[in-house]
Amino acid sequence: MAGWIAGTVSDAPVRLFCFAHAGGGGTFFRPWRAAMEPEIGVCPVVLPGRESRIKEPAHTRMGPLVDALVEGLLPYLDRPYAFFGHSLGALVSYEVAKVLRGPLCLFVSGRRAPHLPNQRRDVYDLPQAEFAREMLDLGGTPPELVRQPELLEFFMPVLRADFELNETYRAVPAEPLSCPVFGFVGDGDPLAGVDEVAAWRSVTAGSFGLRVFRGDHFYLKDSAAGVQAAVRADLRRVLPADRVAG
């Protein structure tokens, strides 16, 4: 079985575990390494069913995935750490944080708060052509993927599995987190409004911060430098002074 982290695990004084959107993987966050290391060790998380783990079945239910993630990440939690999750990744990282209770902070991006109902129809079980159109409409899926049947057949299982994971999720009442939570959102995101991301404040007894960037659901690409600067600034607020350079 391949590892949960893409590439070499950084020896930086603090680790930032990054969880990607539906269909995404560790490569989405690899550019962050050059921008943040050696101050912050970026650890892109690779879920089963993609990239180096393409031969493993993707999870379609949150409970088993979280159990596996907790076990898989434990060896890397030997120093201060935080989570950054985008879209589906925000939900996954939150559920892992609920179990571990140890992150310095949690960054949730481009996803409504877990207790808010989904206002869109479920798409994971649509016929293939209709599902492919939905993926194009959401953005983040290259048009050439839909035009090439062999590529579509290759990537469709993990996309469907991730959407099933997201759309079958139901929030369970839980004790609030104690760590700070920072909500990030694009001002033109059709899937997560500013108010919906602001509602994450209810999941923590700690502090909450909200940052709004220009862009749509994939604002992380267009506003990469600003997002990375914001993450560094927020991490400095929660770290002991001797852990992150000024």
N, C-alpha and C positions, 0 to 999 in steps of 0.2 A: 504494500500500500504506500502511495506517495505521501509526502508530508503535507501538513495543513498550511505551511507558509511557503510562498513563492520565493525561491532563491535562498541566499544565506541569511540566517537570523542575525540581525545587527547586535553589536555589543555596546550600543549607545546607553547612556545613563537612564533613559526612559524609552519604552517601546510603545508604538502606536499601531494597534492591530486594525487593519482596514478591511471592511466588508463591502463588497460590490453589490450592484443592482441585479435584478433578475437577468439571467443569462450571462452576467459578467463574471470576471475572475480576478486573479491577482495582477494580471498585466495592466488592468485599469489604473492601479495605484503605483505601478513601478516608477513612473516619472517623478513621483513625490520623493523618492529616495534621494535623488540628486539634489533636490531643493531643501531637504530637511536634515539629512545626515551630515556630520556625525552627531549633531546636537540631539536629534530625535531619531530613533531607530524605527523606520517604517516597515511594518510586517504585513504584506498583503496576504489575506487569507484566501486559500483555494478550497472551495467546497467540492465534494464528490460530483462527478459528472461532467467536468470541464478541465481544460488545459492538461496538466500532468496527471489528472485523476479522471480522464475521459472514459476509462473503461469501468469505473465504479458507478453504480446506480445513483442518480440524484435523489435527494430526499424530497418527499412530498408532504411530510407532516413535521411540525415544528419540534415536538417533544423529542423524538429520536435524534434529530439533527443537533439540538442543543446538548443532549447527553454526550454525543460523540465529540462535539466541539469542546466542551468543558474538559473532557479527558485528553483530547489532542493538544489543547493549548497549555495545560498545566505545566509542562516542562519549561515553558518560556516565560513563566510569571515569577521569575526570581528577582525581579526589580520592578520599580514603579511602572505602571502601564495604563494606557487609556484605549478606548475603542472609538473608531469612526466608522459609521455605517451609512451608506447611501441607498435610499429607496428600500427595497427588500432587505438590504444589508443593515439598515437602521433597526428594523424589526428584529432581525436575527441577533445583532449585537446587544440590543436591549434585553432580550430573553437570556442571553449568556450572562450579562451583567447581573441579572436578578439572581442567578445561581451562585456566581462567584462572589458577589458583593465586594469586590476588591478594587475595581478600576479607580484611578484618580478622578476620571471624569468620563462622560459619554457624549460623543458628538453624533447627533441624529440629523440626517440630511434628506430632503426631498421625500418625506413620508409623513402622512398624517399621524397623529398620536394614536397609540394602539387601541384606545377605548372608543375611538370615533368610527362610525359605520362606513363601509365602502359605498360611495355614491355611484360607482360605475358597475356595469354588469360583469359577471364572471366571464372570462374568455378562455380559460385553460382547456375546456372541453369542446371548443368550437371545431368545426371541420377545418382541415388544414388550410385551405385557401382563405377562409375567413379569418382564421387565427393569424395568418401571415399578414393580411391587410391591417389587422389590429396592431401588430408589431411595428409596421411601417408608420402608422398614425401616431404611435406613442413616441417615435424617435428613438435614436440609439441603435437601430437595426439598419445596416447598410442595405440600400435598395438592391444591390447585386446579389445579396443573399437570397432574396425572394425570387429573383429571376433565374437562379441556377438550381434546378431541382435536387441535384446531388448535394449541394451545400445545405439546402433547406432540410433535407432528410437527416443530415449530419447534426445540425444544431437544434432542430425542432424538439427532440426529447428533453433536453435540459431546459429550454425555454418553457415548455409546457409544465415540466416538473416545478420550476421556480414559481410560475404563476399559480399553480395549484397550491404550493406551499403558502403563498401570500394570501390567496383568496379563500382558503379553508381555515386560516388562522382565526381564532377567537380569543380575545383577551380574557385572562383569568384574574380576578381581584388578587392583588399581592401587596405586601408591605412596600412602601415607597423606597426607592433607592436613597442612599445617604450622600452619594457623590453629586457634584455639580453636573448639570446637563446643559449642553449648548445646542440649540436648534439652528440649522442652516437651511436656506431655501432660496430658490430663484424667484424673482418677482413675476415671471411669466410662466411658472410651472403649472401646467394644466392638471396635474395629478395630485398636487399638494399645495393648497393655498397657505398664505402667510399665517392666517388664524389657525389653520389645522396643524401647522408645525408648532405654533406658539402653545398649543394645547398640551405639548409634551411637558410643560412645567408641572403638570399634576402627577407625574411619575416619580418625582423626587422630593425629599424633604430638604435637600440642599438647595443651592442657588440655581437659577436658570438664566440663560442668556439667549437672545435671538439675533441672528445676523441675516440680513436680506441682501442678496447679490443680484446683479442684472443677469437675466438669462432664463431658459426654460428648465425642463426637468433635468437636462444634462448641462446645467450651468457650470458644473465642476470643471469641464473642459475649457470653456470660454473664459472663466474667471479663476483659472488655476492659481495664478500668483497671489491673488487676493485671498482666496480660500486658504492657501497654505500659510500665508502671513497671519490670518485670523486664528488658525489652529495653533501656530507657534505662540501667539500672544495669549490665547486662553490657557494653553498648557503651562506657560510661565506663571500664571496666576495661581495655579493649584499645586505647583511643585515646590518643594523646599529650595531655598536659594542656591544650595550647593549642587543641585541636580541638573539645572539647565543654564547654559551660559547666557550672559546678558547680551 
